[in-house]
Amino acid sequence: MSFEVPGGGNTPSVNSNSGRPDSEHRRPTGAGDDTIAAVGKVSEALECVERARGHLYDLHQLIGHADLLLEDAIGMLEAAGHSDHATRLKQEMLGRNVISGRWTFQIVEDFDDNYWSVFRSEERRVREALQDGKRHVFESEMKERRRTDGHPDHTARP
């Protein structure tokens, strides 16, 4: 994948109203368009994993809350004289594993230890090797291409 950098070469065009992006987001010397795009894609993939992790934590909290609600419902069924239903729900559902042998906290921990943390390390390794560890270089250059010269809401940085 490659993209066209306005003005050619390896640096984005610079708008005169506010200078260049800060050095932590500037392309390292010698890094080509294809490399910057590829590293950006690795980072984008990690961002998707970060979002998935958030959903996994949502699942963890929602299932935990549902289990607490079910416990209340079981008590209400018992109080209303429906002990047969209460007993069955208590035996079948209350505290049930969501995946064989696991509650959601165990799924979250396994995901964090064996996928998320490894992915973060690998993304960092690629960035350090190919972009001097700089984050969001691709996005910084995209911002430069889209800025309107002289517009107060299009400055390169605060």
N, C-alpha and C positions, 0 to 999 in steps of 0.2 A: 504494500500500500504506500502511496506517496501523495503528497499534496504540493501545490504550488505556493512558494513563498513569495509574496509581493516584493519586487525589486531584485529577485533572483538571489543566488548565493544561499548561505546557511543562516542568515539572520533575518528576522522579520523587519518590515518597514517600521520606522520610528516616527511617530507623530510629534510635531514640534511643541505641542501645548504642555507636555508633562514629562518628557524624557522617555527613557527605556524602562522596561520592567526591572524589578530589583534583581540583583545578581543570583539569588537563589532559585530563580525561575528562568534564567537565561540559558540557552543552549550551550553546552560545552564546546570548545573549539574542536573541530574535526568531526562532530557528530552529524551525520547526514540525515536527510529527510526521512528515508526509510527506517532508520534506526529510531529516530524520535517518534515516528508513528507506531512502530512496533512496541516500544517501551510504553507508550501511551495506552496501547491496547492491552498490555499485561496489567497495567494499573486499573484500567476500566473493568477488566475481568475481576480483579480483586474487589473493586467497588461493588460489583454484583454479589460477590460472596459476602461482603459486609452487610448488604441488604438482606440476603438470605439468612444470615446469622441473626439479624434483628427479628425476622419472622420466626425463627426457631425459638428465640426467647419469648416471643408472643405466645407461641404454642405452649411453652413451658408454663408461663404464668396463667394462661387461660385454662389449661387442663388442671392445674393446681387449684384454681378458683372453682372450677366445676366440681372437683372432688369435695371441697368444703361446702358448696351449695348442696351437693347430694347428701352429705352428712346431715345437714339441716333438714332436708326433705325426708330423710329416713326417720328422724325424730318426730317430725310432724305426722308421718304416716302411722308410726307407732301410737302417738297420742290420739289420733283419730280412729284407732281400733283396727288398723290394717296391718297387723304385725306380720302376716304372711308375705305381703309385698315388701315391707320394710326389711324383713329377714333376707329375702332373696336378693334385693338390691345391695344390702350390706355384704352378703357373701360373694356376689358376682361382680359388683362394680366398685365398691368403695375401696380405694387403695390399689386398684387393678393396675398391672403393668400395661403400658401403652404399646410397648414392643416387647417381645419375649424377654423376660428377666430384667426389664428396665423401666424405670420411671423417667419422666422427661429430664430431670436434673442430670441423670446419667447420660442421656443422649446429648445434651448440651455440653457436658464435660468432654465426652468422647469426640464430638465435633470440634470443639475448641483445641483439644490436645493433638488430634491426628489429622486435621484438615486445615482449619482456619489459621492456626499459628504457623503451620508449615507453608501455606500459601503466602502469608505475610512475609515470612523470611525469604522465600524465593523471589517475590516481587522486589523486595529491598535489594537482594543480591543482584538482580538484573539492573535495577536503577543505579546502584553503586558502580557496577562494571561499565555501563554504557552511557550514563548521564551524570557522572560524578555524584551520584546520590540525590540529585535534584528531583523534586517532585513537580508534577503538573507542568512540565516544559511544553508539551504539546498544546495544552489548554492556554498557557500563557501566550504562545505564538498565535493561537486562534483569536485570543482577545486582541492582540496587536492588529491582526488583519481586519477586525471588525470595528475598531475604534474610529470615531469621527473626529478629525483634527479640529481642535479648538473648542469642542463641546465639553462643558464642565462635568458632565456625568460619564465621560469616556476617558478619564485620566488613566494613566498606566498603573498608578498605585496611589494609596492614600497620601 
